[in-house]
């Protein structure tokens, strides 16, 4: 039996494990951002593209949260009470679960907060780049017609 049938594709695992209304809300917000910037000049569009390069996606948010939990609980286990190591173990299990299946307990909260997947961020970036290309083509066409 092929292992790929047990695990969702990396590119869609978070969306598959997020409620559809939350996915729709994130999609609508992205679409609204694209539509609001469409009429702006090339500098504004380029600035938005640069912002997107630094936007934290779901993976990064989960990684920092899990790492923080493991670090803090390990320190607590070392200096306070050894039972804290249990929480570090649980967090590690959830990270493995997320890596394989695309779901873990904090994911619904993170998605409700509007944190997007890397693909959702890339899709906005590609849409903005297409708008830039269309503006450039329109500009070139107008220059050509004026010759």
C-alpha positions as CSV (number, residue, x, y, z in Angstrom):
1,X,0.0,0.0,0.0
2,X,1.3,3.5,-0.9
3,X,1.8,5.9,2.0
4,X,0.6,8.9,0.0
5,X,-3.0,7.6,0.5
6,X,-2.7,8.0,4.3
7,X,-1.5,11.6,4.3
8,X,-2.9,14.7,2.5
9,X,-0.7,16.7,0.2
10,X,1.5,19.2,2.0
11,X,0.1,22.1,-0.1
12,X,-3.5,21.4,0.9
13,X,-3.3,19.8,4.3
14,X,-4.2,22.9,6.4
15,X,-7.0,23.9,4.1
16,X,-8.5,20.4,4.3
17,X,-8.4,20.6,8.1
18,X,-9.9,24.1,8.4
19,X,-13.7,24.7,8.4
20,X,-14.9,25.9,5.1
21,X,-16.4,29.1,6.4
22,X,-12.9,30.1,7.8
23,X,-11.2,29.2,4.5
24,X,-13.9,31.3,2.8
25,X,-13.4,34.2,5.1
26,X,-9.6,34.2,4.6
27,X,-10.2,33.9,0.8
28,X,-12.6,36.9,0.8
29,X,-10.2,39.0,2.8
30,X,-7.4,38.2,0.4
31,X,-9.6,39.0,-2.6
32,X,-10.6,42.3,-1.0
33,X,-7.0,43.2,-0.4
34,X,-6.2,42.4,-4.1
35,X,-9.1,44.5,-5.3
36,X,-8.3,47.4,-3.1
37,X,-4.7,47.6,-4.3
38,X,-5.5,47.0,-8.0
39,X,-6.2,50.7,-8.6
40,X,-3.1,51.8,-6.8
41,X,0.2,52.6,-8.5
42,X,3.1,50.2,-9.1
43,X,5.0,51.4,-6.0
44,X,2.1,50.5,-3.8
45,X,1.7,47.1,-5.4
46,X,5.4,46.4,-5.1
47,X,5.3,47.4,-1.4
48,X,2.5,45.0,-0.8
49,X,4.4,42.2,-2.5
50,X,7.4,43.0,-0.3
51,X,5.1,42.8,2.8
52,X,3.9,39.4,1.7
53,X,7.5,38.2,1.8
54,X,7.5,38.7,5.6
55,X,4.0,37.5,6.4
56,X,4.0,34.6,8.8
57,X,2.2,31.5,7.6
58,X,0.5,28.8,9.6
59,X,3.6,26.6,9.6
60,X,5.8,29.3,11.1
61,X,3.2,30.3,13.7
62,X,2.8,26.7,14.8
63,X,6.5,26.0,14.8
64,X,7.3,29.0,17.0
65,X,4.4,28.1,19.4
66,X,5.4,24.5,19.7
67,X,9.1,25.4,20.1
68,X,8.2,27.9,22.8
69,X,6.1,25.4,24.7
70,X,8.8,22.7,24.5
71,X,11.5,25.2,25.6
72,X,9.5,26.6,28.5
73,X,8.2,23.3,29.8
74,X,11.7,21.7,29.5
75,X,13.2,24.5,31.6
76,X,10.3,24.1,34.1
77,X,11.0,20.4,34.2
78,X,14.7,20.9,34.8
79,X,14.4,23.5,37.5
80,X,11.0,23.2,39.0
81,X,9.1,19.9,38.6
82,X,9.9,17.0,36.3
83,X,6.2,16.6,35.5
84,X,6.4,19.6,33.2
85,X,8.2,17.3,30.7
86,X,4.8,15.8,30.0
87,X,3.5,19.0,28.3
88,X,6.7,19.1,26.2
89,X,5.9,15.5,25.0
90,X,2.3,16.3,24.3
91,X,3.3,19.4,22.2
92,X,5.8,17.2,20.3
93,X,3.1,14.7,19.5
94,X,0.8,17.5,18.2
95,X,3.6,18.8,16.0
96,X,4.1,15.3,14.5
97,X,0.4,15.0,14.0
98,X,0.3,18.3,12.2
99,X,3.3,17.4,10.1
100,X,1.7,14.2,8.9
101,X,-2.0,15.0,8.8
102,X,-2.2,18.8,8.7
103,X,-4.2,19.2,11.9
104,X,-3.4,19.9,15.5
105,X,-5.4,21.5,18.4
106,X,-4.1,25.1,17.9
107,X,-4.7,25.1,14.2
108,X,-8.4,26.1,14.3
109,X,-7.5,29.1,16.6
110,X,-4.7,30.2,14.4
111,X,-6.8,30.0,11.3
112,X,-9.7,31.9,13.0
113,X,-7.2,34.6,13.6
114,X,-6.7,34.9,9.9
115,X,-3.2,33.3,9.6
116,X,-2.8,32.1,6.1
117,X,-1.0,29.1,4.6
118,X,2.1,29.7,2.4
119,X,0.0,28.8,-0.7
120,X,-2.6,31.5,0.2
121,X,0.2,34.1,0.6
122,X,1.8,33.0,-2.7
123,X,-1.5,33.2,-4.5
124,X,-2.0,36.8,-3.4
125,X,1.6,37.6,-4.5
126,X,1.0,36.0,-7.9
127,X,-2.2,37.9,-8.4
128,X,-0.5,41.2,-7.6
129,X,2.4,40.3,-10.0
130,X,-0.2,39.6,-12.7
131,X,-1.8,43.1,-12.0
132,X,1.7,44.7,-12.4
133,X,2.3,42.9,-15.6
134,X,-1.1,43.9,-17.0
135,X,-0.4,47.6,-16.0
136,X,3.0,47.4,-17.8
137,X,1.4,45.8,-20.9
138,X,-1.3,48.5,-20.9
139,X,1.3,51.2,-20.6
140,X,3.4,49.7,-23.4
141,X,0.3,49.5,-25.6
142,X,-0.6,53.1,-25.0
143,X,3.0,54.2,-25.8
144,X,2.8,52.1,-29.0
145,X,-0.5,53.6,-30.1
146,X,0.9,57.2,-29.5
147,X,3.9,56.5,-31.9
